[in-house]
Amino acid sequence: MTQTTHRAIRALAAAAVLALTTIVIPVAIATPASATEAQCVDYLRREGVMIGPKVRNACDQGASSSFVERQACFPLLVRAGVSDGKASDACSYAYP
């Protein structure tokens, strides 16, 4: 292998690693938009709460970036029949 070929292969490998890094790192550190909603729902499921549309909606509200919407999580869960303690914990999971 000539010196020029070796350099070309190294440059190509470095470019491939750089391209892969620019794709893999953001994907690896990004969380799905509903990750915190899922944590809220999973917590309630582990606590024996039936998961239905009202619970999912409350957890979705709790995961919102809007402060006003986040505040709806707790009362929505309580109205859905979740105890105060579990509702409080679940909403904390929704928006850590």
C-alpha positions in Angstrom: 0.0 0.0 0.0 1.4 3.4 -0.9 1.7 6.3 1.5 -0.9 8.2 -0.5 -3.4 5.3 -0.4 -2.8 4.9 3.4 -3.5 8.6 4.0 -6.6 8.5 1.9 -8.0 5.6 3.8 -7.2 7.3 7.1 -8.9 10.5 6.0 -11.9 8.5 4.8 -12.1 6.6 8.1 -11.8 9.9 10.1 -14.6 11.5 8.0 -16.8 8.4 8.6 -16.2 8.5 12.3 -17.0 12.2 12.4 -20.2 11.8 10.4 -21.3 8.9 12.6 -20.6 10.9 15.7 -22.7 13.8 14.6 -25.6 11.4 14.1 -25.2 9.0 17.0 -24.5 11.4 19.9 -27.6 13.6 19.5 -29.7 10.5 19.0 -28.2 8.8 22.1 -28.7 11.7 24.4 -32.1 12.8 23.1 -35.1 11.5 25.0 -38.4 10.9 23.3 -40.9 13.7 23.8 -43.2 11.5 25.8 -40.4 9.9 28.0 -41.5 11.7 31.1 -45.2 10.9 30.4 -44.2 7.2 30.1 -42.4 7.4 33.4 -45.5 8.8 35.1 -47.7 6.1 33.5 -45.2 3.3 34.4 -45.0 4.5 38.0 -48.8 4.4 38.3 -49.0 1.0 36.6 -46.4 -0.4 39.1 -48.5 1.1 41.9 -51.5 -0.9 40.7 -53.4 2.0 39.1 -55.6 1.2 36.1 -54.2 3.1 33.1 -56.8 4.7 30.9 -57.2 7.8 28.9 -57.8 10.0 31.9 -54.5 8.9 33.5 -52.6 9.2 30.3 -54.0 12.7 29.7 -53.0 13.7 33.2 -49.4 12.4 32.8 -49.3 14.1 29.4 -50.3 17.4 31.0 -47.6 16.8 33.7 -44.9 16.4 31.0 -45.8 19.6 29.3 -43.3 22.4 29.0 -46.1 24.8 29.9 -46.2 25.6 33.7 -50.0 26.0 33.6 -50.5 22.6 31.8 -48.1 20.9 34.3 -50.2 22.1 37.2 -53.2 20.2 35.8 -51.5 16.8 36.3 -52.3 16.4 40.0 -56.0 17.4 40.0 -56.6 15.3 36.9 -55.1 12.2 38.5 -57.0 12.7 41.7 -60.3 13.1 39.7 -59.4 9.9 37.9 -59.3 8.1 41.3 -55.6 8.2 42.1 -54.6 8.8 45.7 -53.0 12.2 46.6 -49.6 10.6 47.3 -49.5 8.6 44.2 -50.7 11.5 42.1 -48.0 13.8 43.5 -45.3 11.2 42.9 -46.5 10.5 39.4 -46.6 14.1 38.4 -43.0 14.5 39.7 -42.1 11.7 37.4 -43.9 13.4 34.5 -41.8 16.6 34.9 -38.5 15.8 36.7 
